[in-house]
Amino acid sequence: RSVKVRENLEAIYFLHPGLQARLFLATFGRFIFSGGLYGKLRYVSRVDNLWEHVRRNEIGMPEFVYDHDEDLEYRPMMDYGL
């Protein structure tokens, strides 16, 4: 069953990835995401960019995600984990 899900999965979206997370996944992602899942990993820096790939009404998001997104707009250095 998990093989069928993995094959039908188009992408795994990582919202608001920081520098440390990107480096970690670049180093160890191939070991963690086996069976071709690593190639389906997509980094999305903002919620608005996520809606280009996913329909808004298909997923729910907690309010703190939107709050963090707003913080990133006003303090762009947070994008880089600084």
Order of alpha helices (4+ residues) and beta strands (2+ residues): alpha-beta-alpha-beta-alpha-alpha
